[in-house]
Amino acid sequence: MVLTLFLAGCVLPFGTQTPLPPPTLESPPPTAPSAETAEPEAGATPSGPAILLQQPVGAGTLLLIRYQGAGQPCLAATFTAEVFQANRCGAALTPGAVGVGYVDALTDPAGATVRVAYGVVHNPAITAVAVEFVGGGSASAPVQNGGYALALTGDQRPRRASGIDQYGYLVGQWEFE
């Protein structure tokens, strides 16, 4: 019982007659903003565009970039951060739905055309996306930072995507736009 009261601060330490003064905490001095901070690009979010995914596709590395453009969320699929080859903007990219998917043909750095199914998921529990194709068959794409991408072969035409969690459970479905 005495030990409990001592730990709760109701009993003074052994041999003291007056309460101890409260400890003083020193706060670190505030730091001034860096003069090297760059201004955000026009149309970008205050934190700037975010690369959600980098994935080898064709003869290059596909980038999936989320950014704010003209007052709405946007998603770009491209091989270079300087030139966005495919831009998709709109309410579907705003959290609320389980996910969204798009299909576009892009040109890789070697000049070859590659078709890609890509999108974002809005539920952090989704760790993979299963893509179902028109005419049957499916393939899976891992989720990185909320984005996913799948290089398509031949005549694969994505029809529907299913979000899968780490345990293999279906979290939700959406159609490709």
Residue pairs with C-beta under 8 A, 6 or more apart in sequence:
2 11
5 11
6 13
12 18
12 19
12 20
13 20
40 46
40 48
41 48
41 49
43 67
43 68
43 69
43 70
44 67
44 68
45 67
45 68
48 67
49 65
49 66
49 67
49 81
50 65
50 66
50 67
50 145
51 63
51 64
51 65
51 81
51 145
52 64
52 65
52 66
52 120
52 144
52 145
52 146
52 147
53 62
53 63
53 64
53 118
53 144
53 145
53 147
53 148
53 149
54 61
54 62
54 63
54 64
55 61
55 62
55 64
55 144
55 149
56 62
57 108
57 114
57 116
57 149
57 151
58 108
58 109
58 110
58 112
58 114
58 151
59 108
59 109
59 110
59 112
60 79
60 108
60 109
60 110
61 79
62 77
62 78
62 79
62 106
62 116
62 118
62 149
62 151
63 76
63 77
63 78
63 79
63 80
63 81
64 75
64 76
64 77
64 118
64 147
64 148
64 149
65 75
65 76
65 77
65 78
65 81
65 84
66 73
66 74
66 75
66 93
66 120
66 146
66 147
67 73
67 74
67 75
67 76
68 74
69 87
69 89
70 89
72 89
72 90
72 91
72 93
72 94
73 89
73 90
73 93
73 94
74 87
74 88
74 89
74 93
75 87
75 88
75 89
75 93
75 102
75 118
75 119
75 120
75 147
76 84
76 85
76 86
76 87
76 88
77 84
77 85
77 86
77 102
77 104
77 106
77 116
77 118
77 149
78 84
78 85
78 86
78 106
79 85
79 106
79 107
79 108
79 109
80 109
85 104
85 106
85 107
86 102
86 104
86 106
88 102
88 177
92 100
92 177
93 100
93 120
95 122
96 122
97 122
97 174
98 121
98 122
98 123
98 126
98 163
98 171
98 172
98 173
98 174
99 119
99 120
99 121
99 122
99 123
99 126
99 129
99 161
99 163
99 172
99 174
100 119
100 120
100 174
100 177
101 117
101 118
101 119
101 129
101 131
101 158
101 161
101 174
101 175
101 176
101 177
102 117
102 118
102 119
102 176
102 177
103 115
103 116
103 117
103 118
103 152
103 157
103 158
103 176
104 115
104 116
104 118
105 113
105 114
105 115
105 116
106 113
106 114
106 115
106 116
107 113
107 114
108 114
114 151
114 152
115 151
115 152
115 156
116 149
116 150
116 151
116 152
117 131
117 141
117 149
117 150
117 152
117 158
117 161
117 176
118 147
118 148
118 149
118 150
119 129
119 147
119 148
119 161
119 174
119 176
120 146
120 147
120 148
121 129
121 143
121 146
121 147
121 148
121 163
122 146
123 163
123 171
123 172
124 146
125 163
125 165
125 166
125 171
126 143
126 163
126 164
126 165
126 171
126 172
127 142
127 143
127 164
127 165
127 166
128 140
128 141
128 142
128 143
128 148
128 163
128 164
129 140
129 141
129 143
129 148
129 150
129 161
129 162
129 163
129 164
130 138
130 139
130 140
130 161
130 162
130 164
131 138
131 139
131 140
131 141
131 150
131 158
131 160
131 161
132 138
132 158
132 159
132 160
132 161
132 162
133 139
133 156
133 157
133 158
133 159
134 157
134 158
134 159
135 157
137 156
139 150
139 156
140 150
140 164
141 148
141 149
141 150
142 148
150 158
152 158
158 176
159 175
159 176
160 173
160 174
160 175
160 176
161 173
161 174
161 175
161 176
162 170
162 171
162 172
162 173
163 170
163 171
163 172
163 173
164 170
164 171
165 171
